[in-house]
């Protein structure tokens, strides 16, 4: 068990932090939502009812959407673009790695990496496909949750009739929510790419070795 924990420590810490923070988000969001309902003279939601509201769904998925867009784009763009001096870039003159092709597969290679044709084509791009697929799924849930929250707010404030998800998709409100998250994600990645040219973090795979020159690119 100790060996398994050691081998999986990074993922375990990340997913444990995720669970902790999403529970805390739901609790604080529940209180915010009930304070809002009280202002309009409506009864408070139970915690479990709150988890199905547009208020919670929108808040969760508008953030997931931006994270998966950032990571999917990053994985895909680093396959084609380089940044001199950054460990986040592949080496400047690297085009294709020999080990990316089935004829270099060994006995421990993934089964799909040993095949040609469509299975191999999908597998060689599976990471970006999965991340961008999760982005699209989160985008849809953000849209649905945002529509529900918008309609709930309109009903509370003015008793206006609900609108459809397609109508909400055309509103400035929806795109404002998306852009405020998207811009911050790309800023953070851009900062990591450029700061890692001249700055170091001992022991981190996101950093070049401390003694490498600023011009050293990739690992």
C-alpha positions, -999 to +999 in steps of 0.1 A: +000+000+000+028+024+009+044+017-025+011+023-043+006+056-024+041+067-033+036+059-070+003+077-072+009+105-047+006+134-072-027+124-086-041+115-051-032+149-037-047+167-067-080+148-067-082+151-029-078+188-032-104+189-059-129+171-037-122+193-007-126+225-027-157+215-046-174+205-013-164+238+002-176+256-030-210+239-027-214+248+010-205+284+005-225+286-027-255+271-008-253+299+018-250+326-009-280+312-027-301+310+004-292+346+014-303+356-021-336+337-018-342+354+016-339+388+001-368+380-022-389+364+006-385+328-008-378+298+014-343+285+016-332+255-005-319+223+012-283+215+005-292+186-018-317+208-037-290+234-041-267+209-059-292+207-087-297+244-092-284+265-120-264+285-094-242+256-086-241+239-120-231+271-138-204+280-112-188+245-115-189+240-152-179+275-163-146+269-145-142+233-158-148+246-193-119+270-191-096+245-175-101+218-201-099+243-229-066+255-216-051+221-211-065+207-244-052+237-264-018+235-246-013+198-254-022+204-290-003+236-295+029+222-280+029+195-306+034+221-333+048+253-317+080+260-298+093+286-274+130+290-272+144+285-237+112+271-222+111+236-207+074+236-216+084+235-253+098+206-273+133+211-286+135+237-313+144+215-342+125+184-332+099+174-358+087+139-352+100+115-325+108+080-337+091+065-306+058+080-318+055+054-345+043+017-344+076+003-358+093+015-326+069-002-303+083-025-277+067-053-257+055-029-230+040-004-254+002+002-252-017-022-275-031+006-296+003+021-302+014-011-320-013-010-346-017+011-377-048+027-393-076+045-375-071+030-340-035+042-340-044+076-355-070+081-327-047+069-300-018+091-310-041+121-306-062+107-277-050+131-250-060+163-268-092+146-280-101+137-244-093+171-230-111+190-257-140+166-255-142+174-218-142+211-227-171+206-250-190+186-224-183+213-198-193+240-222-227+223-227-233+220-189-222+256-184-247+266-210-275+246-194-267+256-158-263+292-169-297+292-186-313+278-155-296+304-133-305+332-156-342+321-157-342+318-119-328+353-115-352+368-139-382+351-122-370+363-088-364+399-099-391+406-124-412+375-130-400+374-166-407+343-187-378+318-191-356+317-222-341+287-240-305+276-239-300+287-275-312+322-266-290+323-235-261+313-258-265+346-277-264+368-246-235+389-234-239+374-200-230+339-211-199+350-231-188+373-203-188+343-180-167+323-204-142+350-214-134+360-179-122+325-173-107+318-207-084+348-206-071+340-172-062+304-181-042+314-212-025+341-192-014+315-166+000+291-192+017+319-210+033+331-178+045+295-170+060+292-205+079+325-204+089+326-167+103+291-169+129+304-195+148+323-168+134+310-135+139+276-119+123+253-094+146+226-081+132+191-085+102+201-107+097+186-142+081+219-151+115+236-147+148+232-165+176+218-143+190+247-123+224+249-141+210+248-177+213+279-197+184+302-204+185+292-241+181+255-233+148+244-247+127+214-237+138+183-219 
